[in-house]
């Protein structure tokens, strides 16, 4: 019964926030507590039926940018989506907690980083994908349908449909009690 009440509250919260932020949506979506949405005046957000946004998720859509989330897609708790150009998430795609999605990088050169200048490229994530916890998805990424991205991955570029991406990292252990172990 308590779960039913939570879901009803999340649906009401989702629809009120959609109205307040001018988010285009079809039927019911669920937003949980602590969500922060920033949509600049010319930004556009479209969420299809059954979208779920988890606790403490941050969504930012800048002027002229577009964010699309397909039917029954879901962002788990503590995700961050920052959209300067275009991010498209397919149907039935689920994200673990703490996933970051950026469609832009800061411009940089020999003089350093340009604080308010960005290079942008679309991010497209297909249908029926599973993006593991702590994954970072960068500008110019295109993930095909039916893909699994393992937790902790950093993704940039094209991932064909039906693929599993696992990024293994090898650590080096140093014995802190031995002097020759010093770096």
VEXLUM-212041 format. One line per field, with one value per residue (C-alpha): x, y, z. Coordinates in nm, 4 decimals, m for minus. Example, Ala and Ser with C-alpha at 12.3 -4.5 7.8 and 13.67 -1.06 7.14 Angstrom:
% VEXLUM-212041
c1 = c(1.2300 1.3670)
c2 = c(m0.4500 m0.1060)
c3 = c(0.7800 0.7140)
% end
This chain:
% VEXLUM-212041
c1 = c(0.0000 0.2834 0.4473 0.1200 0.0989 0.4627 0.3938 0.0799 0.2721 0.5551 0.3055 0.1398 0.4815 0.5901 0.2873 0.3021 0.6726 0.6022 0.3454 0.5751 0.8764 0.6826 0.7948 0.6035 0.4862 0.2344 0.0177 0.1898 0.5506 0.7014 0.9377 1.0817 1.1987 1.5020 1.4882 1.6316 1.5219 1.6591 1.5126 1.6150 1.3519 1.4318 1.5188 1.2848 1.2136 0.9883 0.9130 0.6980 0.4563 0.5982 0.9244 1.0690 1.3164 1.4869 1.5711 1.8211 1.8572 1.9656 1.8448 1.9658 1.8539 2.0126 1.8749 1.8000 1.8830 1.6544 1.6159 1.3982 1.3180 1.1288 0.8501 0.9304 1.2882 1.4202 1.6993 1.7876 1.8856 2.1572 2.1901 2.2918 2.1900 2.3360 2.2120 2.3620 2.2550 2.0574 2.0262 1.7906 1.7174 1.5221 1.2325 1.2733 1.6272 1.7310 2.0145 2.1778 2.2485 2.5060 2.5119 2.6341 2.5381 2.7017 2.6582 2.9335 3.2928 3.4527 3.6647 4.0324 4.3633 4.7175 4.5748 4.3540 3.9871 3.7244 3.4759 3.1636 3.2543 3.1504 3.1943 2.8702 2.7629 2.4477 2.4151 2.1857 2.1080 1.8964 1.5989 1.6201 1.9634 2.0956 2.3507 2.5329 2.5921 2.8531 2.8827 2.9820 2.8455 3.0231 2.9361 2.9209 2.8172 2.5750 2.4741 2.2703 1.9626 1.9828 2.3224 2.4564 2.7182 2.8961 2.9140 3.1873 3.2399 3.3359 3.1655 3.2486 3.1865 2.9705 2.8584 2.6766 2.3448 2.3512 2.6874 2.8141 3.0783 3.3024 3.5997 3.8462 4.0831 4.3890 4.5160 4.8650 4.9067 5.1973 5.2958 5.3047 5.5326 5.8201 6.0499 6.1087 5.7343 5.7447 5.6450)
c2 = c(0.0000 0.2399 0.1696 0.2537 0.5856 0.6672 0.5952 0.8110 1.0979 1.0545 1.0683 1.3824 1.5428 1.4520 1.6051 1.9227 1.9679 1.9087 2.1882 2.4252 2.3640 2.3398 1.9819 1.8159 1.4736 1.2064 1.0612 0.9754 1.0153 0.9648 1.2097 1.1267 1.3789 1.6032 1.6363 1.9583 2.0624 2.3695 2.4457 2.7710 2.9576 2.8079 2.4611 2.1698 1.8579 1.5786 1.2773 0.9907 0.7724 0.5877 0.7848 0.7666 1.0147 0.8983 1.0885 1.3760 1.3640 1.6874 1.7724 2.0900 2.1863 2.5033 2.7518 2.5807 2.2339 1.9303 1.6387 1.3439 1.0408 0.7497 0.5395 0.3669 0.4957 0.5661 0.7580 0.6096 0.8161 1.0823 1.0908 1.4109 1.5060 1.8318 1.9176 2.1985 2.0572 1.7296 1.4153 1.1383 0.8375 0.5471 0.3431 0.1014 0.2218 0.2150 0.3923 0.2847 0.5441 0.8207 0.8111 1.1350 1.2386 1.5395 1.6454 1.9068 1.9772 2.3050 2.4655 2.4637 2.5580 2.6535 2.9502 2.7237 2.6366 2.8769 2.8897 2.9687 2.8226 2.4712 2.2176 2.0209 1.7003 1.4891 1.1945 0.9138 0.6112 0.3394 0.1354 m0.1387 m0.0406 m0.0826 0.1746 0.0627 0.2704 0.5439 0.5450 0.8701 0.9280 1.2013 1.4164 1.2462 0.9108 0.6889 0.3695 0.1249 m0.0687 m0.3553 m0.2605 m0.3046 m0.0620 m0.1984 0.0068 0.2679 0.2930 0.6122 0.6102 0.8212 0.7249 0.4632 0.1401 m0.0888 m0.2520 m0.5657 m0.5012 m0.5301 m0.2703 m0.3575 m0.1367 m0.3175 m0.1139 m0.2659 m0.1180 m0.1395 m0.2214 m0.0838 m0.2176 0.0888 m0.0908 m0.1395 0.1483 0.0264 0.0512 0.4304 0.5950)
c3 = c(0.0000 0.0878 m0.2509 m0.4270 m0.2411 m0.3325 m0.6991 m0.6984 m0.5371 m0.7916 m1.0801 m0.9411 m0.8801 m1.2334 m1.3976 m1.1867 m1.2684 m1.6373 m1.6258 m1.4338 m1.6602 m1.9854 m2.0456 m2.3267 m2.2182 m2.3038 m2.0269 m1.6959 m1.5897 m1.2432 m1.0725 m0.7309 m0.4623 m0.5008 m0.8797 m1.0250 m1.3724 m1.5491 m1.8909 m2.0532 m2.2541 m2.5955 m2.4624 m2.5264 m2.3206 m2.4485 m2.2301 m2.3526 m2.1533 m1.8532 m1.8102 m1.4580 m1.3086 m0.9870 m0.6705 m0.6798 m1.0579 m1.2285 m1.5797 m1.7535 m2.1045 m2.2442 m2.4992 m2.8293 m2.6931 m2.7068 m2.4649 m2.5667 m2.3489 m2.5074 m2.3555 m2.0268 m2.0149 m1.6669 m1.4995 m1.1611 m0.8559 m0.8745 m1.2541 m1.4332 m1.7888 m1.9228 m2.2719 m2.4834 m2.8235 m2.8416 m2.6301 m2.7430 m2.5191 m2.6722 m2.5381 m2.2453 m2.1776 m1.8130 m1.6339 m1.3093 m1.0401 m1.0877 m1.4688 m1.6323 m1.9875 m2.1567 m2.5208 m2.4981 m2.3938 m2.2971 m2.5680 m2.4743 m2.6351 m2.5338 m2.3412 m2.1286 m2.0962 m2.2270 m1.9416 m2.1478 m2.4877 m2.5815 m2.8604 m2.8936 m3.0649 m3.0323 m2.7954 m2.9124 m2.6951 m2.8583 m2.7409 m2.4770 m2.3460 m1.9941 m1.8817 m1.5648 m1.2516 m1.2644 m1.6441 m1.8183 m2.1696 m2.3673 m2.6701 m3.0065 m2.8597 m3.0500 m2.8688 m3.0804 m2.9692 m2.7183 m2.5736 m2.2223 m2.0919 m1.7831 m1.4643 m1.4479 m1.8238 m2.0066 m2.3463 m2.6523 m3.0133 m3.1814 m3.0141 m3.2661 m3.1712 m2.9589 m2.7917 m2.4340 m2.3446 m2.0493 m1.9671 m1.7447 m1.5365 m1.3800 m1.0590 m0.9202 m0.5537 m0.3557 m0.0152 0.2069 0.4539 0.2062 0.1142 m0.2445 m0.3058 m0.3116 m0.6339)
% end
